[in-house]
Amino acid sequence: MKVAVEGQNSAAGSRIWLRLFWLSAVLTVAVAASLAPHLRDSTELVRMRNALLLQSEPAVYDWTPANVPVGFAVETAKPLPLYSDIVARDHLKIDGDDWATALAIGRHLLPDGRRRSGAIQANLSDTYTRITQQGEGYCGDYADSFTGFATAAGLFSRPWAFSFDGFGGHGHIFNEIWDSQRARWVMIDVFNNFYPTDASGEPLSAMAFRAALEAGADDLRLVPVDPLASPGFREEARALDYYRRGLPEWYMWWGNNVFEYDQASLVQLLGGVHRALEQLGGVMSGVHPGIRILATEQNAVQRDEMQMLRGRLWAVSVLGALCCLFFVVWLIRRRARSASDIQ
């Protein structure tokens, strides 16, 4: 009798776990289905990635390398020998002049001939080679490579970005370096081959440039990083308009650890399979920088939408994990009961 009761209890327990499995499976599918519109193209996939990396804290910019905010992923890995060797070989580091060093790095990355657009999406070594030898690369490739050379040359660089589509994949990324001699940040957009200055020719920080654009200043100047290289925009007015259109959706990549990311084992392992898996490997390894939005009234709706998307992504992850757990427990109990019946 006791054995029969125990068997009934075991069967009832198994049914509970099976029901939990089906419930979590249905919920997982339902939430995953709500993400289907974000799977239609690469810009939407970028939006999902950005939502996953989004941090709740807003971007702050009034800090220096001497007081880096908590959580900013500062580079700790040793620079790749390729980058260090090129800095030494081509004398890219100008002692006592951080801005001259940044410009030397920018000129080094800008090919003299015609450039071809399109993301490279490769490791730092291949990215550098394809930028300089084949004229390939998109803004993210230039920004990462510039950050690597800046670090190898002893500069502190941080990446800014903006989007036109609610923090999705349609946007731009550029760099800002800490100029020790000026004791302030200075912006450089290597991909578009310019840096902004005021009427006197003094280079501007990213936020000073942004403020001038918002104010409609007419004394901004865009100076070529390399006058011999192709410009990102043939007309200065078009470049300014491009940046103006992106003003509502500025954000900062919360880290400059390009070498740490590049050398992470899981990143290298998955990088040969697919770019999306590589980035997932970076997230799982804890080396992928997060994203912090420059919060303004103009992007309140977009921020809320990104937070909701982030919530759905985490819901799918948690529900999927629970679904697997419930199934495994049900399977173990089922096999245990079958073994007991045989005995």
C-alpha positions in Angstrom: 0.0 0.0 0.0 2.8 2.3 1.0 4.6 1.6 -2.3 1.4 2.4 -4.3 0.9 5.7 -2.5 4.5 6.7 -3.1 4.0 5.8 -6.8 0.9 8.0 -7.0 2.7 10.9 -5.3 5.6 10.5 -7.7 3.3 10.4 -10.7 1.5 13.5 -9.4 4.8 15.3 -8.9 6.0 14.4 -12.4 2.8 15.8 -13.9 3.3 19.1 -12.0 6.8 19.4 -13.5 5.5 18.6 -16.9 2.8 21.2 -16.6 5.4 23.8 -15.5 7.4 22.9 -18.5 4.6 23.4 -20.9 3.5 26.6 -19.2 7.0 28.1 -19.4 7.4 26.8 -23.0 4.2 28.6 -24.1 5.2 31.8 -22.3 8.7 31.6 -23.9 7.2 31.2 -27.4 4.7 34.0 -26.8 7.4 36.5 -25.7 9.8 35.4 -28.4 7.1 35.9 -31.0 6.8 39.6 -29.9 10.5 39.9 -30.9 9.9 38.7 -34.4 9.7 42.2 -35.9 13.2 42.8 -34.7 14.5 39.9 -36.7 13.7 41.3 -40.1 17.0 43.1 -40.8 20.4 43.8 -39.4 19.5 47.3 -38.0 16.8 45.6 -35.8 19.3 43.0 -34.7 21.5 45.8 -33.6 18.6 47.4 -31.7 18.2 44.1 -29.8 21.9 44.0 -29.0 21.8 47.6 -27.8 18.8 46.9 -25.7 20.6 43.9 -24.1 23.6 46.0 -23.4 21.6 49.1 -22.2 22.4 50.3 -18.7 19.8 52.1 -16.7 22.1 54.9 -15.7 22.3 57.8 -18.1 25.6 58.7 -19.9 27.7 61.2 -18.1 30.6 63.0 -19.7 32.1 65.4 -17.3 34.8 63.0 -16.0 38.4 62.5 -16.7 40.7 59.5 -16.9 41.7 60.3 -13.4 38.2 59.7 -12.1 36.6 57.2 -14.4 33.0 56.4 -13.4 32.3 53.0 -11.8 31.4 50.4 -14.4 33.2 52.0 -17.4 35.2 49.2 -18.9 38.8 50.6 -19.0 41.3 48.7 -21.0 43.4 46.4 -18.9 44.7 44.0 -21.5 48.1 44.4 -23.2 47.9 46.0 -26.7 48.3 43.6 -29.6 51.9 43.5 -30.8 50.7 44.6 -34.2 49.3 47.9 -32.8 52.3 48.5 -30.5 54.8 47.8 -33.3 53.1 50.2 -35.7 52.9 53.0 -33.2 56.7 52.6 -32.7 57.6 52.0 -36.3 55.6 54.9 -37.8 56.3 57.2 -34.9 52.6 57.8 -34.2 53.2 58.8 -30.6 54.2 62.4 -30.4 55.8 63.0 -27.0 54.2 65.8 -25.1 51.4 66.3 -27.6 48.3 64.1 -27.2 46.3 65.9 -30.0 49.2 65.6 -32.5 49.3 61.9 -31.6 45.6 61.5 -32.2 45.9 63.2 -35.6 48.9 61.0 -36.5 46.8 57.9 -35.7 43.9 59.2 -37.7 46.0 60.0 -40.7 47.6 56.5 -40.5 44.1 54.9 -40.7 42.9 57.0 -43.6 43.8 55.5 -47.0 44.7 58.0 -49.7 42.6 56.3 -52.3 38.8 55.7 -52.6 37.2 54.0 -49.6 34.6 51.3 -49.8 31.8 51.2 -47.2 30.5 48.1 -45.4 31.3 46.8 -42.0 34.3 44.5 -41.7 33.2 42.9 -38.4 36.5 41.1 -37.7 39.2 41.0 -35.1 41.4 44.0 -34.5 44.3 42.7 -36.6 42.1 41.9 -39.7 40.2 45.1 -39.2 43.4 47.2 -39.4 44.7 45.3 -42.4 41.5 45.7 -44.4 41.1 49.4 -43.5 44.6 50.3 -44.5 45.3 47.9 -47.4 41.9 47.5 -49.0 40.2 50.7 -48.0 37.3 48.8 -46.4 35.5 49.5 -43.1 32.6 51.3 -41.6 32.6 53.8 -38.7 32.6 51.1 -36.0 35.7 49.5 -37.5 37.5 52.8 -37.6 36.5 53.7 -34.1 37.7 50.4 -32.7 41.0 50.5 -34.5 41.6 54.1 -33.5 40.8 53.2 -29.9 43.4 50.4 -30.1 46.1 52.6 -31.5 45.3 55.4 -29.0 45.7 52.9 -26.1 48.9 51.6 -27.6 50.2 55.2 -27.8 49.2 56.0 -24.2 46.1 58.0 -25.0 42.7 57.6 -23.2 39.9 57.3 -25.8 36.2 57.0 -25.3 33.5 56.2 -28.0 30.4 58.3 -28.6 27.6 57.2 -30.9 24.2 58.4 -32.1 21.3 56.8 -34.1 18.4 57.9 -36.2 16.1 55.0 -35.6 15.5 54.7 -31.8 18.9 53.4 -30.9 19.0 50.8 -33.6 21.6 50.0 -36.3 21.2 53.2 -38.4 23.6 55.6 -36.9 27.3 56.5 -36.4 30.1 56.2 -33.9 33.2 58.3 -33.4 36.0 59.0 -30.8 37.0 61.5 -28.2 40.5 61.6 -26.6 41.6 63.1 -23.4 44.1 65.8 -24.3 46.4 66.2 -21.3 47.9 69.4 -22.6 44.5 71.1 -23.0 43.2 69.2 -19.9 39.9 68.4 -21.7 38.3 66.1 -24.2 38.7 66.6 -27.9 36.6 65.0 -30.6 37.8 63.2 -33.7 35.7 61.5 -36.4 38.3 59.4 -38.3 35.8 57.6 -40.5 34.4 60.9 -41.8 37.9 62.5 -41.9 37.3 65.6 -39.8 37.4 67.1 -36.3 35.3 70.1 -35.3 36.7 73.5 -34.3 35.4 76.9 -33.3 36.0 80.0 -35.3 39.5 80.4 -33.9 40.5 76.9 -35.0 40.4 75.4 -31.5 39.4 71.7 -31.5 36.1 71.0 -29.7 35.0 68.3 -27.4 32.0 66.1 -28.5 29.7 67.9 -26.1 30.9 71.3 -27.1 30.3 70.4 -30.7 26.9 69.0 -29.8 26.0 72.2 -27.9 27.0 74.4 -30.9 24.9 72.3 -33.2 21.9 72.6 -30.9 22.4 76.4 -30.7 22.6 76.7 -34.5 26.1 78.2 -34.3 27.4 79.3 -37.7 31.1 79.5 -36.8 31.7 75.8 -36.7 34.5 74.4 -38.9 35.2 70.8 -39.9 38.9 70.4 -40.4 40.2 67.3 -42.3 42.2 64.8 -40.2 44.1 64.0 -43.4 43.7 66.6 -46.3 44.9 64.0 -48.8 42.3 61.3 -47.9 38.8 61.1 -49.1 36.3 63.1 -47.0 33.3 61.5 -45.5 31.1 64.3 -46.9 32.0 66.3 -49.9 30.2 69.3 -48.4 30.6 70.6 -44.9 27.0 71.5 -44.7 25.9 67.9 -45.3 28.2 66.7 -42.5 26.7 69.2 -40.1 23.2 68.3 -41.1 24.0 64.6 -40.6 25.1 65.3 -37.0 22.2 67.6 -36.3 19.7 64.9 -37.3 21.4 62.6 -34.8 21.3 65.0 -31.9 18.2 63.4 -30.2 19.8 60.0 -29.8 23.3 60.3 -28.5 24.8 57.5 -26.4 28.2 56.4 -25.1 29.7 53.0 -25.3 30.6 52.5 -21.7 34.1 51.2 -22.1 37.2 51.3 -24.3 38.5 47.8 -23.7 38.9 46.8 -27.3 42.0 44.5 -26.7 40.4 42.8 -23.7 37.3 42.1 -25.8 39.4 41.0 -28.8 41.5 38.6 -26.8 38.6 37.0 -24.8 38.6 33.2 -25.4 34.8 33.0 -26.0 34.9 35.9 -28.4 37.7 34.3 -30.4 35.9 30.9 -30.4 32.6 32.3 -31.6 33.9 35.0 -33.8 34.8 32.5 -36.5 31.2 31.4 -36.6 29.1 34.6 -36.7 29.4 38.2 -35.6 26.3 38.0 -33.5 27.6 34.9 -31.7 30.9 36.7 -31.1 29.1 39.6 -29.5 27.1 37.2 -27.4 30.4 35.6 -26.3 31.6 39.0 -25.3 28.4 39.6 -23.2 28.7 36.1 -21.6 32.4 36.8 -20.9 31.7 40.1 -19.3 34.0 42.0 -21.6 31.4 43.6 -23.9 31.0 47.3 -23.0 27.5 48.4 -22.1 25.6 51.4 -23.4 24.5 54.5 -21.6 22.1 57.0 -23.3 22.6 60.7 -23.1 19.1 61.3 -21.5 17.2 64.3 -22.9 13.5 65.1 -23.2 13.8 64.4 -26.9 14.6 60.7 -26.4 12.3 59.9 -23.5 10.0 57.7 -25.7 12.9 55.9 -27.3 14.5 55.2 -23.9 11.2 53.7 -22.6 10.9 51.6 -25.7 14.4 50.3 -25.3 13.8 49.5 -21.7 10.7 47.5 -22.7 12.6 45.7 -25.4 15.4 44.9 -22.8 12.7 43.5 -20.5 11.3 41.2 -23.2 14.8 39.9 -24.0 15.5 39.1 -20.4 12.1 37.5 -20.1 12.8 35.2 -23.0 16.2 34.3 -21.4 14.7 33.6 -18.0 11.6 31.7 -19.3 13.8 29.7 -21.6 16.1 28.7 -18.8 13.1 27.8 -16.6 11.6 25.8 -19.4 14.8 23.7 -19.8 15.1 23.3 -16.0 11.5 22.1 -15.7 11.9 19.6 -18.6 15.2 18.2 -17.1 13.5 17.8 -13.6 10.5 16.1 -15.2 12.7 13.8 -17.2 14.8 12.8 -14.2 11.7 12.1 -12.1 10.1 10.1 -15.0 13.2 7.9 -15.4 13.4 7.5 -11.6 9.8 6.3 -11.5 10.4 3.9 -14.4 13.3 2.4 -12.6 11.3 2.1 -9.5 8.5 0.3 -11.4 10.9 -2.2 -12.8 12.2 -3.0 -9.4 
